[in-house]
Amino acid sequence: MPPWLPLALLTALCLALYNFFIKLASAHVPAAVGAVVLQLVAAALGGLWLLQLKWQGQPLPVSGKGLGLAAAAGLGVGLAEILTFIVFRRGVPSSVGTPVIVGGSVLLTALLGLLLLREALSWPQAAGLLLIVAGIALLARGH
């Protein structure tokens, strides 16, 4: 087993909880309120981690490019959160909406990596992406 796999699976669990709780919250708060609360809690968590690293004396080198790319990622996740609240507010089941959103994200990220970063895919990896496309088509078909 690759050494990164347990951490990646824990990350997947956290992402699953994120999507699950957005689904539940979408029935109780407007999308804008839910997105702001979600982002404030996430920012507080990140801030605590940053403070801990600082207190431990960890070097924290920062570049303008790194900050700009992190801000672009924040823009993407902020919009994704708002849109996820809206999707679920429209009554889409989490068992359909989440796989379409997450699978679509995986597919589009892979395409960006291929086209813009010139990354390569093996045949099994390409087949996996095609299965994601098929899965999204099957899930969306019933709704």
Secondary structure, DSSP 8 states (H G I E B T S, - for coil): --TTHHHHHHHHHHHHHHHHHHHHHTTTS-HHHHHHHHHHHHHHHHHHHHHHHHHTT------HHHHHHHHHHHHHHHHHHHHHHHHHHTT--HHHHHHHHHHHHHHHHHHHHHHHS-----HHHHHHHHHHHHHHHHHHHT-
